[in-house]
């Protein structure tokens, strides 16, 4: 089967990372190529594609309507002549100007996704049941759920469940507090510090984004500069090799279609605490494989963190169940197989 994935840019986002993993896994048995439309390319990410994958760069300026780039794109697609055309942004279908035999698919990576181009695709993939439900609330589309996958075998597992002081918390995501809710966690930690001044804890935020300055000021305002550190972007290898050193991952998102870092923490046998929104709650089995707090409620977030700390020894049972569930449902092998079976 000839599969061509199409994406606008190749930066450090979750969609791009997922594309690399899926393409590499599919290339073990299929003829896989990737077309990157825009010039915006992170060479480190691009270098992660396996040698057997053909990658093509159209090198269009983002947002450009240069007709020569459009012709180049369509000539290339016609030359490849794929059986499967798998798009990772809904507007990519509008770049295809000539009739092709390939069946056209779109992966919907988020909630509240624009539906304007959905009917131009033969089938939609949703990264969670929550995203599928959101799509179907807007129309009678053909949708199949395929969870995002992770390399569970590359993640180091936690072995000790008697945390030493300080209690170590980690949060991994783009620094965009209006979506990811990092300010909720910071305010919750401030509340914990006021209520339990003797409790020693640290919180590391991994990621970059437009909210960095705002979050740093919030840390200073709450006198948490000795507790909270911002590590910036780190490689996935760094995250996979260091997650197990933490005692808790907190994902306080305000809206989220899935929540890949939650699954990664489960694979590391690290306890997780998420806001009770659809995507992350789906990952933790509505509380069976992790803890949750009321979305946007600072006091409830603080309360749940304190409960986890006080009864930490009980987390070992939950994390083992979470690990087994993650391995069965969120491995990259499972994700690739489901895509191949549904093309």
FENTACOR-V470837 format. One record per run of one state. SS is the DSSP state (a for helix, b for strand, c for the rest). FROM is the first residue (numbers start at 1). TO is the last residue. If there is no record, write none. Layout:
# FENTACOR-V470837
ss->{SS/SS}
from->{FROM/FROM}
to->{TO/TO}
This chain:
# FENTACOR-V470837
ss->{c/b/c/b/c/a/c/b/c/b/c/a/c/b/c/a/c/b/c/a/c/b/c/a/c/b/c/a/c/b/c/b/c/a/c/b/c/a/c/a/c/b/c/a/c/b/c/a/c/b/c/a/c/b/c/a/c/a/c/b/c/a/c/a/c/b/a/c}
from->{1/2/8/10/11/14/27/31/39/41/42/43/47/54/61/67/81/84/88/90/96/103/109/118/121/123/127/129/137/143/146/150/151/152/155/167/173/177/181/182/196/201/208/212/222/228/233/236/246/248/252/260/268/272/276/278/284/285/288/291/294/298/311/312/330/331/332/343}
to->{1/7/9/10/13/26/30/38/40/41/42/46/53/60/66/80/83/87/89/95/102/108/117/120/122/126/128/136/142/145/149/150/151/154/166/172/176/180/181/195/200/207/211/221/227/232/235/245/247/251/259/267/271/275/277/283/284/287/290/293/297/310/311/329/330/331/342/343}
